[in-house]
Amino acid sequence: MGEPTSHAAAGQALGYVHQVQWALVELLERARASPTAVLRLETLDDIEIVESQDGTVELTQLKHQVTPATDLTETSVDLWRSLKGAALLE
């Protein structure tokens, strides 16, 4: 296999697979208590779960790193990207 280029999408693809797996686990854990819950990917956030009984919405944002990430602090790029994205939803 060749050297990775700046256009490689392996990291993003792995992150998306992680997101789908996380969503399936969430759905399975809720299945008994809320069998009519609706799960959506990439709508308001990475994972959106709508409880059909009362209409509540739970948003989950995931971060997956191919290489070990640094600690999540006030200088973390991922933290500020997440907060900026959340502010755009308001």
WOTA-V479738 format. One record per residue. N is the residue number from 0. PSI is psi as a letter, one per 30 degrees, with the letter a starting at -180 (NA if undefined). OMEGA is omega in degrees with one decimal (NA if undefined). D_FIRST is the distance of its C-alpha to the first C-alpha in Angstrom with 1 decimal. Layout:
N,PSI,OMEGA,D_FIRST + N,PSI,OMEGA,D_FIRST
This chain:
0,k,-177.2,0.0 + 1,l,177.9,3.8 + 2,k,177.3,6.8 + 3,k,178.4,8.8 + 4,l,178.6,11.7 + 5,f,-179.6,15.2 + 6,g,-179.0,15.0 + 7,k,-178.3,12.5 + 8,g,-177.3,14.6 + 9,e,179.8,13.0 + 10,e,178.5,15.9 + 11,e,179.1,18.5 + 12,e,178.1,17.4 + 13,e,177.0,17.6 + 14,e,179.0,20.9 + 15,e,176.7,22.2 + 16,e,177.4,21.5 + 17,e,179.4,23.4 + 18,e,179.8,26.2 + 19,e,179.0,26.6 + 20,e,178.7,26.8 + 21,e,-179.3,29.3 + 22,e,179.0,31.4 + 23,e,177.0,31.7 + 24,e,177.4,32.9 + 25,e,-178.5,35.4 + 26,e,178.4,36.6 + 27,e,179.6,37.1 + 28,f,-178.5,38.9 + 29,f,-170.2,41.3 + 30,e,-176.5,41.8 + 31,e,-177.0,45.0 + 32,e,-176.3,46.7 + 33,i,-174.5,45.7 + 34,f,-179.3,44.7 + 35,g,177.7,45.0 + 36,k,-179.5,42.7 + 37,k,179.3,40.4 + 38,k,177.6,36.8 + 39,k,176.2,35.0 + 40,k,174.1,31.6 + 41,h,174.5,31.1 + 42,c,176.7,34.8 + 43,f,177.2,36.9 + 44,a,-178.6,34.1 + 45,e,178.4,31.0 + 46,k,177.1,33.1 + 47,k,176.8,36.7 + 48,k,180.0,39.1 + 49,k,175.6,42.5 + 50,j,-174.8,45.3 + 51,f,-178.2,47.2 + 52,e,-177.5,50.4 + 53,f,176.0,51.0 + 54,g,179.2,48.5 + 55,k,-178.2,46.9 + 56,k,176.0,43.4 + 57,k,180.0,40.9 + 58,k,178.3,38.0 + 59,k,175.0,34.9 + 60,k,-177.3,32.3 + 61,k,172.5,29.2 + 62,k,177.8,26.8 + 63,k,-179.7,23.4 + 64,k,175.5,21.4 + 65,e,175.7,17.9 + 66,l,-179.9,19.1 + 67,k,-179.0,22.7 + 68,l,173.9,25.2 + 69,l,178.3,28.3 + 70,k,178.0,31.7 + 71,j,-179.1,33.0 + 72,a,179.8,35.9 + 73,f,176.9,37.9 + 74,g,-177.9,35.4 + 75,k,178.5,32.3 + 76,e,179.9,30.6 + 77,e,178.8,29.7 + 78,e,-177.0,33.4 + 79,e,174.6,34.7 + 80,e,179.4,32.3 + 81,e,-179.8,33.5 + 82,e,177.7,37.1 + 83,e,178.1,36.9 + 84,e,179.3,35.5 + 85,e,180.0,38.4 + 86,e,179.4,40.9 + 87,f,-179.9,39.9 + 88,f,-176.5,40.7 + 89,NA,NA,44.3
